[in-house]
């Protein structure tokens, strides 16, 4: 199994522990925002179906 630091394209973003921590934090925030949008979408769809 290869490490992400050894990847020719993504390796430059994860080559130091500080960069890796910064990008992992950004990925976690993006994932949380994505979950929030999915929940809002499901609620909106349920309200739309309920009202029609």
RAQUI-V791097 format. One record per residue. N is the residue number from 1. SS is DSSP state (~ for helix, > for strand, _ for the rest). OMEGA is omega in degrees with one decimal (999 if undefined). Layout:
N;SS;OMEGA, N;SS;OMEGA
This chain:
1;_;-178.6, 2;_;175.4, 3;_;-179.8, 4;~;178.8, 5;~;-178.2, 6;~;-180.0, 7;_;-177.3, 8;_;-177.8, 9;_;-176.3, 10;~;-176.6, 11;~;-178.5, 12;~;177.9, 13;~;-175.4, 14;_;-173.3, 15;_;176.3, 16;_;178.4, 17;~;179.3, 18;~;178.6, 19;~;-179.7, 20;~;178.9, 21;~;-179.6, 22;~;-179.1, 23;~;177.4, 24;~;176.3, 25;~;178.8, 26;~;179.1, 27;~;178.0, 28;~;178.6, 29;~;179.1, 30;~;179.3, 31;~;178.4, 32;~;178.3, 33;~;178.4, 34;~;178.2, 35;~;178.9, 36;~;178.5, 37;~;178.1, 38;~;179.2, 39;~;178.5, 40;~;178.8, 41;~;178.8, 42;~;178.4, 43;~;178.8, 44;~;178.5, 45;~;178.9, 46;~;177.9, 47;~;179.0, 48;~;179.9, 49;~;-179.2, 50;~;-176.5, 51;~;-179.5, 52;_;999
